[in-house]
Amino acid sequence: MSGVFGAVIDFWPVTVVVAAAILCMGLRKLTGRLRIFVLMIAGSIIGFFVSVLLHNAVYAIVFVRLLDMPDADEPVFFIIAVIVCPILFAVGVVGALITWLRERRLR
């Protein structure tokens, strides 16, 4: 799995800055369906990193410090980061590509 997401994990600051730039561009310059799909792409990237940070923070604070159960795990943010965000990213990329091609063909 680290081979697939290795570059994203190693260069996470750059990835977050690019996602924030995509988010700003989508909010300021795009309209209609293309805007929705581009915001979905940026939101899924940012959501992935937020979910990873929250997963680790909840595990460290709640399970290790408060409950003294280091064998337990927190599944909600993990599922969001591993399943929901990649699906949103794929839907956003495919939707943005189809919308962009349709708009380009109509011109």
Phi and psi in radians as a Rosetta constraint file:
Dihedral C 1 N 2 CA 2 C 2 CIRCULARHARMONIC -1.206 0.35
Dihedral N 2 CA 2 C 2 N 3 CIRCULARHARMONIC -0.398 0.35
Dihedral C 2 N 3 CA 3 C 3 CIRCULARHARMONIC -1.172 0.35
Dihedral N 3 CA 3 C 3 N 4 CIRCULARHARMONIC -0.594 0.35
Dihedral C 3 N 4 CA 4 C 4 CIRCULARHARMONIC -1.326 0.35
Dihedral N 4 CA 4 C 4 N 5 CIRCULARHARMONIC -0.851 0.35
Dihedral C 4 N 5 CA 5 C 5 CIRCULARHARMONIC -1.774 0.35
Dihedral N 5 CA 5 C 5 N 6 CIRCULARHARMONIC 0.198 0.35
Dihedral C 5 N 6 CA 6 C 6 CIRCULARHARMONIC -1.024 0.35
Dihedral N 6 CA 6 C 6 N 7 CIRCULARHARMONIC -0.784 0.35
Dihedral C 6 N 7 CA 7 C 7 CIRCULARHARMONIC -1.167 0.35
Dihedral N 7 CA 7 C 7 N 8 CIRCULARHARMONIC -0.662 0.35
Dihedral C 7 N 8 CA 8 C 8 CIRCULARHARMONIC -1.163 0.35
Dihedral N 8 CA 8 C 8 N 9 CIRCULARHARMONIC -0.688 0.35
Dihedral C 8 N 9 CA 9 C 9 CIRCULARHARMONIC -1.274 0.35
Dihedral N 9 CA 9 C 9 N 10 CIRCULARHARMONIC -0.723 0.35
Dihedral C 9 N 10 CA 10 C 10 CIRCULARHARMONIC -1.187 0.35
Dihedral N 10 CA 10 C 10 N 11 CIRCULARHARMONIC -0.642 0.35
Dihedral C 10 N 11 CA 11 C 11 CIRCULARHARMONIC -1.915 0.35
Dihedral N 11 CA 11 C 11 N 12 CIRCULARHARMONIC 0.700 0.35
Dihedral C 11 N 12 CA 12 C 12 CIRCULARHARMONIC -1.068 0.35
Dihedral N 12 CA 12 C 12 N 13 CIRCULARHARMONIC -0.608 0.35
Dihedral C 12 N 13 CA 13 C 13 CIRCULARHARMONIC -1.120 0.35
Dihedral N 13 CA 13 C 13 N 14 CIRCULARHARMONIC -0.706 0.35
Dihedral C 13 N 14 CA 14 C 14 CIRCULARHARMONIC -1.152 0.35
Dihedral N 14 CA 14 C 14 N 15 CIRCULARHARMONIC -0.713 0.35
Dihedral C 14 N 15 CA 15 C 15 CIRCULARHARMONIC -1.096 0.35
Dihedral N 15 CA 15 C 15 N 16 CIRCULARHARMONIC -0.728 0.35
Dihedral C 15 N 16 CA 16 C 16 CIRCULARHARMONIC -1.183 0.35
Dihedral N 16 CA 16 C 16 N 17 CIRCULARHARMONIC -0.676 0.35
Dihedral C 16 N 17 CA 17 C 17 CIRCULARHARMONIC -1.149 0.35
Dihedral N 17 CA 17 C 17 N 18 CIRCULARHARMONIC -0.727 0.35
Dihedral C 17 N 18 CA 18 C 18 CIRCULARHARMONIC -1.119 0.35
Dihedral N 18 CA 18 C 18 N 19 CIRCULARHARMONIC -0.727 0.35
Dihedral C 18 N 19 CA 19 C 19 CIRCULARHARMONIC -1.108 0.35
Dihedral N 19 CA 19 C 19 N 20 CIRCULARHARMONIC -0.692 0.35
Dihedral C 19 N 20 CA 20 C 20 CIRCULARHARMONIC -1.154 0.35
Dihedral N 20 CA 20 C 20 N 21 CIRCULARHARMONIC -0.648 0.35
Dihedral C 20 N 21 CA 21 C 21 CIRCULARHARMONIC -1.157 0.35
Dihedral N 21 CA 21 C 21 N 22 CIRCULARHARMONIC -0.716 0.35
Dihedral C 21 N 22 CA 22 C 22 CIRCULARHARMONIC -1.104 0.35
Dihedral N 22 CA 22 C 22 N 23 CIRCULARHARMONIC -0.711 0.35
Dihedral C 22 N 23 CA 23 C 23 CIRCULARHARMONIC -1.073 0.35
Dihedral N 23 CA 23 C 23 N 24 CIRCULARHARMONIC -0.809 0.35
Dihedral C 23 N 24 CA 24 C 24 CIRCULARHARMONIC -1.122 0.35
Dihedral N 24 CA 24 C 24 N 25 CIRCULARHARMONIC -0.746 0.35
Dihedral C 24 N 25 CA 25 C 25 CIRCULARHARMONIC -1.101 0.35
Dihedral N 25 CA 25 C 25 N 26 CIRCULARHARMONIC -0.740 0.35
Dihedral C 25 N 26 CA 26 C 26 CIRCULARHARMONIC -1.114 0.35
Dihedral N 26 CA 26 C 26 N 27 CIRCULARHARMONIC -0.662 0.35
Dihedral C 26 N 27 CA 27 C 27 CIRCULARHARMONIC -1.267 0.35
Dihedral N 27 CA 27 C 27 N 28 CIRCULARHARMONIC -0.633 0.35
Dihedral C 27 N 28 CA 28 C 28 CIRCULARHARMONIC -1.600 0.35
Dihedral N 28 CA 28 C 28 N 29 CIRCULARHARMONIC -0.676 0.35
Dihedral C 28 N 29 CA 29 C 29 CIRCULARHARMONIC -1.903 0.35
Dihedral N 29 CA 29 C 29 N 30 CIRCULARHARMONIC -0.363 0.35
Dihedral C 29 N 30 CA 30 C 30 CIRCULARHARMONIC -1.791 0.35
Dihedral N 30 CA 30 C 30 N 31 CIRCULARHARMONIC 2.734 0.35
Dihedral C 30 N 31 CA 31 C 31 CIRCULARHARMONIC -2.397 0.35
Dihedral N 31 CA 31 C 31 N 32 CIRCULARHARMONIC 2.864 0.35
Dihedral C 31 N 32 CA 32 C 32 CIRCULARHARMONIC 1.248 0.35
Dihedral N 32 CA 32 C 32 N 33 CIRCULARHARMONIC -2.595 0.35
Dihedral C 32 N 33 CA 33 C 33 CIRCULARHARMONIC -1.166 0.35
Dihedral N 33 CA 33 C 33 N 34 CIRCULARHARMONIC -0.619 0.35
Dihedral C 33 N 34 CA 34 C 34 CIRCULARHARMONIC -1.041 0.35
Dihedral N 34 CA 34 C 34 N 35 CIRCULARHARMONIC -0.684 0.35
Dihedral C 34 N 35 CA 35 C 35 CIRCULARHARMONIC -1.084 0.35
Dihedral N 35 CA 35 C 35 N 36 CIRCULARHARMONIC -0.750 0.35
Dihedral C 35 N 36 CA 36 C 36 CIRCULARHARMONIC -1.082 0.35
Dihedral N 36 CA 36 C 36 N 37 CIRCULARHARMONIC -0.792 0.35
Dihedral C 36 N 37 CA 37 C 37 CIRCULARHARMONIC -1.206 0.35
Dihedral N 37 CA 37 C 37 N 38 CIRCULARHARMONIC -0.661 0.35
Dihedral C 37 N 38 CA 38 C 38 CIRCULARHARMONIC -1.176 0.35
Dihedral N 38 CA 38 C 38 N 39 CIRCULARHARMONIC -0.690 0.35
Dihedral C 38 N 39 CA 39 C 39 CIRCULARHARMONIC -1.151 0.35
Dihedral N 39 CA 39 C 39 N 40 CIRCULARHARMONIC -0.572 0.35
Dihedral C 39 N 40 CA 40 C 40 CIRCULARHARMONIC -1.141 0.35
Dihedral N 40 CA 40 C 40 N 41 CIRCULARHARMONIC -0.680 0.35
Dihedral C 40 N 41 CA 41 C 41 CIRCULARHARMONIC -1.105 0.35
Dihedral N 41 CA 41 C 41 N 42 CIRCULARHARMONIC -0.891 0.35
Dihedral C 41 N 42 CA 42 C 42 CIRCULARHARMONIC -1.127 0.35
Dihedral N 42 CA 42 C 42 N 43 CIRCULARHARMONIC -0.719 0.35
Dihedral C 42 N 43 CA 43 C 43 CIRCULARHARMONIC -1.128 0.35
Dihedral N 43 CA 43 C 43 N 44 CIRCULARHARMONIC -0.611 0.35
Dihedral C 43 N 44 CA 44 C 44 CIRCULARHARMONIC -1.224 0.35
Dihedral N 44 CA 44 C 44 N 45 CIRCULARHARMONIC -0.633 0.35
Dihedral C 44 N 45 CA 45 C 45 CIRCULARHARMONIC -1.182 0.35
Dihedral N 45 CA 45 C 45 N 46 CIRCULARHARMONIC -0.833 0.35
Dihedral C 45 N 46 CA 46 C 46 CIRCULARHARMONIC -1.157 0.35
Dihedral N 46 CA 46 C 46 N 47 CIRCULARHARMONIC -0.702 0.35
Dihedral C 46 N 47 CA 47 C 47 CIRCULARHARMONIC -1.073 0.35
Dihedral N 47 CA 47 C 47 N 48 CIRCULARHARMONIC -0.612 0.35
Dihedral C 47 N 48 CA 48 C 48 CIRCULARHARMONIC -1.053 0.35
Dihedral N 48 CA 48 C 48 N 49 CIRCULARHARMONIC -0.872 0.35
Dihedral C 48 N 49 CA 49 C 49 CIRCULARHARMONIC -1.198 0.35
Dihedral N 49 CA 49 C 49 N 50 CIRCULARHARMONIC -0.662 0.35
Dihedral C 49 N 50 CA 50 C 50 CIRCULARHARMONIC -1.126 0.35
Dihedral N 50 CA 50 C 50 N 51 CIRCULARHARMONIC -0.725 0.35
Dihedral C 50 N 51 CA 51 C 51 CIRCULARHARMONIC -1.145 0.35
Dihedral N 51 CA 51 C 51 N 52 CIRCULARHARMONIC -0.685 0.35
Dihedral C 51 N 52 CA 52 C 52 CIRCULARHARMONIC -1.109 0.35
Dihedral N 52 CA 52 C 52 N 53 CIRCULARHARMONIC -0.796 0.35
Dihedral C 52 N 53 CA 53 C 53 CIRCULARHARMONIC -1.110 0.35
Dihedral N 53 CA 53 C 53 N 54 CIRCULARHARMONIC -0.744 0.35
Dihedral C 53 N 54 CA 54 C 54 CIRCULARHARMONIC -1.182 0.35
Dihedral N 54 CA 54 C 54 N 55 CIRCULARHARMONIC -0.655 0.35
Dihedral C 54 N 55 CA 55 C 55 CIRCULARHARMONIC -1.036 0.35
Dihedral N 55 CA 55 C 55 N 56 CIRCULARHARMONIC -0.842 0.35
Dihedral C 55 N 56 CA 56 C 56 CIRCULARHARMONIC -1.203 0.35
Dihedral N 56 CA 56 C 56 N 57 CIRCULARHARMONIC -0.653 0.35
Dihedral C 56 N 57 CA 57 C 57 CIRCULARHARMONIC -1.188 0.35
Dihedral N 57 CA 57 C 57 N 58 CIRCULARHARMONIC -0.773 0.35
Dihedral C 57 N 58 CA 58 C 58 CIRCULARHARMONIC -1.108 0.35
Dihedral N 58 CA 58 C 58 N 59 CIRCULARHARMONIC -0.736 0.35
Dihedral C 58 N 59 CA 59 C 59 CIRCULARHARMONIC -1.069 0.35
Dihedral N 59 CA 59 C 59 N 60 CIRCULARHARMONIC -0.829 0.35
Dihedral C 59 N 60 CA 60 C 60 CIRCULARHARMONIC -1.176 0.35
Dihedral N 60 CA 60 C 60 N 61 CIRCULARHARMONIC -0.756 0.35
Dihedral C 60 N 61 CA 61 C 61 CIRCULARHARMONIC -1.367 0.35
Dihedral N 61 CA 61 C 61 N 62 CIRCULARHARMONIC -0.868 0.35
Dihedral C 61 N 62 CA 62 C 62 CIRCULARHARMONIC -1.392 0.35
Dihedral N 62 CA 62 C 62 N 63 CIRCULARHARMONIC -0.973 0.35
Dihedral C 62 N 63 CA 63 C 63 CIRCULARHARMONIC -1.366 0.35
Dihedral N 63 CA 63 C 63 N 64 CIRCULARHARMONIC -0.639 0.35
Dihedral C 63 N 64 CA 64 C 64 CIRCULARHARMONIC -1.513 0.35
Dihedral N 64 CA 64 C 64 N 65 CIRCULARHARMONIC -0.822 0.35
Dihedral C 64 N 65 CA 65 C 65 CIRCULARHARMONIC -1.446 0.35
Dihedral N 65 CA 65 C 65 N 66 CIRCULARHARMONIC -0.916 0.35
Dihedral C 65 N 66 CA 66 C 66 CIRCULARHARMONIC -1.441 0.35
Dihedral N 66 CA 66 C 66 N 67 CIRCULARHARMONIC -0.818 0.35
Dihedral C 66 N 67 CA 67 C 67 CIRCULARHARMONIC -1.658 0.35
Dihedral N 67 CA 67 C 67 N 68 CIRCULARHARMONIC -0.206 0.35
Dihedral C 67 N 68 CA 68 C 68 CIRCULARHARMONIC 0.942 0.35
Dihedral N 68 CA 68 C 68 N 69 CIRCULARHARMONIC 0.788 0.35
Dihedral C 68 N 69 CA 69 C 69 CIRCULARHARMONIC -2.190 0.35
Dihedral N 69 CA 69 C 69 N 70 CIRCULARHARMONIC 1.331 0.35
Dihedral C 69 N 70 CA 70 C 70 CIRCULARHARMONIC -1.204 0.35
Dihedral N 70 CA 70 C 70 N 71 CIRCULARHARMONIC -0.224 0.35
Dihedral C 70 N 71 CA 71 C 71 CIRCULARHARMONIC -1.476 0.35
Dihedral N 71 CA 71 C 71 N 72 CIRCULARHARMONIC -0.282 0.35
Dihedral C 71 N 72 CA 72 C 72 CIRCULARHARMONIC -1.336 0.35
Dihedral N 72 CA 72 C 72 N 73 CIRCULARHARMONIC 2.863 0.35
Dihedral C 72 N 73 CA 73 C 73 CIRCULARHARMONIC -2.491 0.35
Dihedral N 73 CA 73 C 73 N 74 CIRCULARHARMONIC 2.772 0.35
Dihedral C 73 N 74 CA 74 C 74 CIRCULARHARMONIC -1.849 0.35
Dihedral N 74 CA 74 C 74 N 75 CIRCULARHARMONIC 1.961 0.35
Dihedral C 74 N 75 CA 75 C 75 CIRCULARHARMONIC -1.581 0.35
Dihedral N 75 CA 75 C 75 N 76 CIRCULARHARMONIC -0.350 0.35
Dihedral C 75 N 76 CA 76 C 76 CIRCULARHARMONIC -1.135 0.35
Dihedral N 76 CA 76 C 76 N 77 CIRCULARHARMONIC -0.965 0.35
Dihedral C 76 N 77 CA 77 C 77 CIRCULARHARMONIC -1.201 0.35
Dihedral N 77 CA 77 C 77 N 78 CIRCULARHARMONIC -0.513 0.35
Dihedral C 77 N 78 CA 78 C 78 CIRCULARHARMONIC -1.118 0.35
Dihedral N 78 CA 78 C 78 N 79 CIRCULARHARMONIC -0.783 0.35
Dihedral C 78 N 79 CA 79 C 79 CIRCULARHARMONIC -1.152 0.35
Dihedral N 79 CA 79 C 79 N 80 CIRCULARHARMONIC -0.677 0.35
Dihedral C 79 N 80 CA 80 C 80 CIRCULARHARMONIC -1.069 0.35
Dihedral N 80 CA 80 C 80 N 81 CIRCULARHARMONIC -0.779 0.35
Dihedral C 80 N 81 CA 81 C 81 CIRCULARHARMONIC -1.233 0.35
Dihedral N 81 CA 81 C 81 N 82 CIRCULARHARMONIC -0.651 0.35
Dihedral C 81 N 82 CA 82 C 82 CIRCULARHARMONIC -1.608 0.35
Dihedral N 82 CA 82 C 82 N 83 CIRCULARHARMONIC -0.530 0.35
Dihedral C 82 N 83 CA 83 C 83 CIRCULARHARMONIC -1.941 0.35
Dihedral N 83 CA 83 C 83 N 84 CIRCULARHARMONIC -0.935 0.35
Dihedral C 83 N 84 CA 84 C 84 CIRCULARHARMONIC -1.208 0.35
Dihedral N 84 CA 84 C 84 N 85 CIRCULARHARMONIC -0.845 0.35
Dihedral C 84 N 85 CA 85 C 85 CIRCULARHARMONIC -1.120 0.35
Dihedral N 85 CA 85 C 85 N 86 CIRCULARHARMONIC -0.759 0.35
Dihedral C 85 N 86 CA 86 C 86 CIRCULARHARMONIC -1.106 0.35
Dihedral N 86 CA 86 C 86 N 87 CIRCULARHARMONIC -0.625 0.35
Dihedral C 86 N 87 CA 87 C 87 CIRCULARHARMONIC -1.140 0.35
Dihedral N 87 CA 87 C 87 N 88 CIRCULARHARMONIC -0.771 0.35
Dihedral C 87 N 88 CA 88 C 88 CIRCULARHARMONIC -1.084 0.35
Dihedral N 88 CA 88 C 88 N 89 CIRCULARHARMONIC -0.673 0.35
Dihedral C 88 N 89 CA 89 C 89 CIRCULARHARMONIC -1.095 0.35
Dihedral N 89 CA 89 C 89 N 90 CIRCULARHARMONIC -0.812 0.35
Dihedral C 89 N 90 CA 90 C 90 CIRCULARHARMONIC -1.111 0.35
Dihedral N 90 CA 90 C 90 N 91 CIRCULARHARMONIC -0.764 0.35
Dihedral C 90 N 91 CA 91 C 91 CIRCULARHARMONIC -1.101 0.35
Dihedral N 91 CA 91 C 91 N 92 CIRCULARHARMONIC -0.715 0.35
Dihedral C 91 N 92 CA 92 C 92 CIRCULARHARMONIC -1.130 0.35
Dihedral N 92 CA 92 C 92 N 93 CIRCULARHARMONIC -0.746 0.35
Dihedral C 92 N 93 CA 93 C 93 CIRCULARHARMONIC -1.147 0.35
Dihedral N 93 CA 93 C 93 N 94 CIRCULARHARMONIC -0.843 0.35
Dihedral C 93 N 94 CA 94 C 94 CIRCULARHARMONIC -1.121 0.35
Dihedral N 94 CA 94 C 94 N 95 CIRCULARHARMONIC -0.782 0.35
Dihedral C 94 N 95 CA 95 C 95 CIRCULARHARMONIC -1.109 0.35
Dihedral N 95 CA 95 C 95 N 96 CIRCULARHARMONIC -0.735 0.35
Dihedral C 95 N 96 CA 96 C 96 CIRCULARHARMONIC -1.151 0.35
Dihedral N 96 CA 96 C 96 N 97 CIRCULARHARMONIC -0.712 0.35
Dihedral C 96 N 97 CA 97 C 97 CIRCULARHARMONIC -1.126 0.35
Dihedral N 97 CA 97 C 97 N 98 CIRCULARHARMONIC -0.799 0.35
Dihedral C 97 N 98 CA 98 C 98 CIRCULARHARMONIC -1.116 0.35
Dihedral N 98 CA 98 C 98 N 99 CIRCULARHARMONIC -0.761 0.35
Dihedral C 98 N 99 CA 99 C 99 CIRCULARHARMONIC -1.121 0.35
Dihedral N 99 CA 99 C 99 N 100 CIRCULARHARMONIC -0.750 0.35
Dihedral C 99 N 100 CA 100 C 100 CIRCULARHARMONIC -1.123 0.35
Dihedral N 100 CA 100 C 100 N 101 CIRCULARHARMONIC -0.756 0.35
Dihedral C 100 N 101 CA 101 C 101 CIRCULARHARMONIC -1.138 0.35
Dihedral N 101 CA 101 C 101 N 102 CIRCULARHARMONIC -0.680 0.35
Dihedral C 101 N 102 CA 102 C 102 CIRCULARHARMONIC -1.128 0.35
Dihedral N 102 CA 102 C 102 N 103 CIRCULARHARMONIC -0.772 0.35
Dihedral C 102 N 103 CA 103 C 103 CIRCULARHARMONIC -1.129 0.35
Dihedral N 103 CA 103 C 103 N 104 CIRCULARHARMONIC -0.670 0.35
Dihedral C 103 N 104 CA 104 C 104 CIRCULARHARMONIC -1.184 0.35
Dihedral N 104 CA 104 C 104 N 105 CIRCULARHARMONIC -0.667 0.35
Dihedral C 104 N 105 CA 105 C 105 CIRCULARHARMONIC -1.218 0.35
Dihedral N 105 CA 105 C 105 N 106 CIRCULARHARMONIC -0.562 0.35
Dihedral C 105 N 106 CA 106 C 106 CIRCULARHARMONIC -1.294 0.35
Dihedral N 106 CA 106 C 106 N 107 CIRCULARHARMONIC -0.327 0.35
